[in-house]
Amino acid sequence: MKSFGFVTIILVLAVSSAILARLHKPAFEAWDPKTSTLNVTADTFDNYVDHFDPSNADTFEQRYWFNLDHWDKHAGPIFFVLCGESMGHFPAESSYIMVLAKEFNAAVVALEHRYYGHSVPVPDFTIENLQYLSHDQALADSATFIRWFKRNITGSLSKVIVIGGSYAGALSAWMRYKYPHLITGAWSSSGVVNAVLDFYDFDDQIKKSVQKSGPECEARIHKIISDTEALWKKDPWKLRMIHKAPYLEWDDFMFYFSDIFVETVQYGRRTSLCEFLKTNENAPDLQEKLARLAIENRAAPHTYSFEYIRTLTPDPYNEFRQWTYQFCGSLAYFNTVGHTGEPMRFKDMNLDYWRRYCTKCFDKLIFPDTFNTNSMFGDTRIAKTVKNVIFTNGGEDPWQWATVRS
């Protein structure tokens, strides 16, 4: 049996994360029960709707998955995978998490985030029913579940390492910060622990990244954005039809169209984006091609529409109302225009734009108090406060400016 000292495991995880970023693969590939040979148990756990009101005994069914194929019940750790702002899943057999679970004789368990997928504690998503959707409630979910899991499945002596990426990466660091008596260590991949209100560094990083492909790529993006704004003013209906988005207003269209470029760069396809723009610079059907590129790069226009975000009926495949509520209500990360040269999005996308955007989504002003959020959860200063947390980031990832970079 190999030693599972925290430093050893975390160093391996860090190297794995860097490899994944270079290969442009998702951090956690999903387990497929149809093809996998893993013995994964899927079940639900009755968790509290409100962990902070002793008079509220209401519970909801929260999905979880676990695998003990490689676990040493005498000394094996628990790898606790935090699912973020979408439907939860268990890591695939070929994922680095499962490879390391075999190496370190670990149990692996994943917990679906409240309000996402099938772990929904309320009948609908009215503004009143969204009050229990917060990162502190989610952390309490995890703490309650871990105590139960150790007592009933693996035994109380098992050490726990929390693993998460992006928002779930922030949750993993916050778990170690808030519940050090339960958590031995954490791997926070691109963990956005700093709730940034005016997140212009995001755009500035996108600019730095595309400049690596030459100044022409940046200039082409600026021109396309400028030309698109002119097209909207001239014939908005035509532009909507090209992008198959008749329901979009100018405000939600700006968000959608900007993400065609930034999402492509964010997910490691900067080189292909710049080559695409070079090849199609004067193409008469450029907007049609951009519409197809949007779908290829996770920017489906309907998911940006106010109409879609105002949907009150829970749908396990629609996480946009919930996540919009989280960033409008507490986390921010508002992608505003950059501060260096020409921005990588429409120039009107400032904080006033985001105030208007959040108000339109919920028919009332919801805007985050990031000072309070960071005071409660430590922002990047968390790295000076907690031990046994490692933060890993991709070199061109724009979210690195909301996390710990050293």
N, C-alpha and C positions, 0 to 999 in steps of 0.2 A: 504494500500500500504506500502511495506517495504522500509526502507531507503536503498539507493544504494551508500552509501559512498564508496570511492575507496578502503580504507583499508579493509572494510568488504567483498567486492566482491573478492578482491585479496587473502585474507586469505582463503576463500572458494575454490578458484581456486587452490591454492597451495596444500591444502589437497587433492583435487580431483586428481591433478597430481601425488601425492605420491601414492594414491590408484591405479591409472592406472598402474604405474610402477610396483607395487607389483603383480598386476594381469596379467601383460604381455599383455595388450591390447593396440591397437594403441590409440594415444591421441585424434584423431578426427575421429570417425566412420563416414562413408559417408552416406548421405541421399539417400534413394532409393525411387524415385517417384512412383514405382509400389506398394510399401507396406506401405509407410508413410502416415499419416493423416495430416501432416503439410501442410499449405498453402504457398508453396514456389514459389516465382516469379523468373523465370530465364529470363535474357535478356542480351543485350550487350550495352556497353557504348563506345562512340567514344573518345578514348584517344589519346594524342599526341605521335607520334613515337619518337620525340626528344624534350624533355622538355627544353633543354638548348640552343637551337638554334632558336632565334626569327624569323629567315627567313624561317624556315622549318614548314610549316603548315600541313604537312601530318598527318593523323590519322589512327588508326586501331581499329577494333572491339574487345573489351575486355569483356569477359564473367563475369557476376556476378549473384548472387542469394541472395534473401533476404526474411525474414519472419517477420511478424508483429503480429503474433497470441497473443503474450503476452505483446506487447508494450503498455506502458502508454504514450500517446502522450503529456501529460502535463509535465511529469517529468522523463520518462524512458530514460535510457542510450542506446547507440548503442554498441553492441559487434561486432567489426570489425575483422573477421577472415581472416588472410593472408594465402593464398595458396602458397606453396613453389615450389620446383623444379620438379614438375610433374603435371599431369592433375588436375585441380582444382575441388573441390566439396563442397557442403554445408554439415554442420554437421548433423548427424542422429538425429532423434527425441529422441533416448535414450542416446545421448551423454551428457556429463556433461555441455557442453556449453548451450544446449537447456534446461536442467534441471535448470541451473542458470538463463537463460533468463526468465523462468517462475517465478522464485523466485524474481527476481529483475525487472520484468516488462520491459525487454529489447527488442529492435529490434536487429535482427541478420542479418549481411550481410557478404558475402564472395566474394572475388575478385580473379580471376585467374591471376597468374603471367604471365607477357609478355613472349612470345616465348614458352610457355608451353601449353599443351592441344590444345584448339582451338583459343587461343588468340595470333595469330602469325602476326606480323606486316610486314613481308617480304616474298617474293615468295620462297626463298630457304635459306639454311644455309651456304652459302659461307662465308669465313672469313670476307669479306667486309660487308656482311649483318648482321653479328653478332655484329657489333660495337654498336648497340643500346641495347644490352643485358648486363645490369649491375644492381647492387643493387641500385645505386643512381637513375637510370631511373625508376626502380621498385618502389622505395619510392615516387618519384614524381608522378607516376601513381596513387598510393594510395592517396596521398594528393589531387590531382586533382579530383579523384573520390569521396572522402569523402566530399569535398566542394559541389560537385554537388548533392550527395545523401542527405545531410542535407538540402540543399535548396529546393530540389524537392520532397523528400519522407518523411522525418521526421521533418523538421523544424530546424532552425539554432541554437536553444538553447540546442539541445541534446548533452550530453557529450559522448565522444568516448573512449572506452577501446579496445586496439588492442591486439589480441591473435594470437600466432604462436608458432610452435615447430621446433627445429633444425635450418636450415637456415631461415625458416620463423620466428623462435623465435628470431634470430638476427635482422631480419627486423622489428619485433615488437618493440624491444628496440631502434633500430635506428629511427623508426618513432617518438617515444616520444622525442628522442634526437634532431632530425632535424626539427620536426614540432610540438613543444610544444604548439603552439597557436591553433592547431587542435585536439591534442590528450591529453586526461586527464590522462591516465595511460596505462600501458601495462603489460601483462603476457608473459614472455619470457621463454618458456619451452625448456631446453637444447639449449638455444640460443647462437650459436657459434659466439660471437661478436669479438673474437680475431682471426685475420687472421694469423695463425701460419704457417711459412714456413716449418720448420723441426719439424713435429708434432710427435715426438717419444713418448710423453706421452700417446698417444692413445694405442700403443702396450704395454707400461708398465702397463696401467690399465687393458688391457685384461689379462696380466700375473697375476696381483693381483687377478683378478676375478676367473680365473681357479684354482689358488692355493687354493681357498676356498674349492674346491672339492678334495684337496689332491695333493701332489707333482707328483703322477703318471700321472694325467691328463696333466699337463704341459709337462712332459717327453714324453708322447705319441704323443703330437702335434709336438714337436721337431723332434721326430723320423720319423713321417709321412712326414714332410716337407723335411727332409734330404733324405729319401728313394725316395720321388717323384722326387727330383732333379736328383738323380742317374738314375731313370727310364727314365727321359726325355733325359739324355745324352746317354743312351743305345738305346732307341727306342722311339723317340718323337711321331712318327705316331701312335704307339700302344696306348700311353697314350691319345693322342687326340681322338682316336676312342672310348676309354672307356668313356671319358667325352662328347662324341658326339660334339666335337668342332674341326673339321678338319682345321678351319680357324685361330686358335690361334697360334701366335708366342710365343716365350719364354717370352717376356716382358709382353704381355697381359695375358698369362697363369699364370704368377706369381701373378699378381693382383687378378685374378679370384680365384685361388686356396687358396690364403691367406684369402680371404674373406669368404670362407666356414666356417672357424673357428671364425673369428672376428665378422662376421655378426650374427652368431648364438649366441655368447655371448652378443653382443650389444643389441639384441632384447629379452634378458631375458631368453635364453634357455641354459644357461651355465651348469646347472645340467644335462639336457638331453644329451647335447653334451658329457660331461665327461662319462656318463653312456654308451653312444653309443660307445665311443672309448674303454672303458674297455671291453665291450661285444665282440667287433669286432677286438680286438688287433691283433690277429693272423689269421684273416679270409683271405682265399686266394682271395676272391672277394672284398677286402677292398676298392679298387679304385672305383669299380662299386657302392658300397654303399655310398662312399663319393660323387660320381656324383649325386646320388639321393638326398642326404642330401643337396647338393648345391641348387638344384631346390626348395626344401622345405623351404630353408632359404634365399630366394630372391637373390640368386647368380647364375642366369641363365648365362651360359658361353658365349652365343652369344652377350650379352649386354656388355661384356668386350672387345670384339674384336676391333682391329683398323678398320677393315672393316666396322663394324656397326657404330662406332663413326664418321667415315668419310662420312656417309650418308648425303647428302645435302637436300633431299626431306623431308619437314615437315611431321611428323606423330604424331598425338595426343598421341599415346601410346609409343613413343620413345623420352625420354628426355635426352638421354645420351650424345649426341653431345653438347647440350646446357649447361648441367651442367659441362661437362668436360671443356668447354670454360670458364665457370665462375671460376672454381677452378684453372685452369691453368693460367687464365688471371689476377685474382685479389685476390681471397680468399685463395688459397693454401690449407691448411689443409692436407698437404701431409703426408700420413701414412708411416713413415719411421721406420726402425728397432729400437726397444727399447734400452734403455741405461742400463737396469738392467738385467744382465745374458744373457741367450740365447733369441733371439728375437722370436716373435710369427709369423714371416713371413720369406721369403727368405732373406738371409743376404745381397744380392745385391740391395735390395730395399732402397737405400739411395737417397740423393738429386740429384746425377748424374743420377740415374735411372729415377727420375721424370722429369728431364730436357729432357731426351731422350724420355720418354713417351709422354710428351706434344708436342714435335716436331713431333713425328710420327703421332699423332692424327690430326695435322693441317698442316703438310708438311712445317712448318716453326717454328722457336723457339718462343713460347709464354710462358712467365714465369712471375709470379706475383711480383709486388713491394709491399710487405706486409707493409713495413714502411709507404708508402704513404697511403695505405688502412686504416691502424690503426690510422694514423695521422688525417685522414678525419672523421673517425667514432668512435674513442675513445677507441678501444679494451676493456679490462676489466676495464679500468679507467672510463668507461661510468657510472659505478655504483656510482662513487663519484660526478658525474656531474649532473645526472638527478634524479628527484624525481618521486615517483609513478610508479616505475618499479619493478616487482618482478621476480627473476630468480629462477626457480625450476629445479632440476636435479635428475636423478636416481643414486643410490649409486654405481652401477657397470657400468654406462654409460661411455664409453671412451671419448665421446665428452665433458664431463664436464670440461676437461682441456683446452677447448677453450672458456669457458664461465665464468660467475661470479658464484663462488661457495659459497659465504657467503652473 
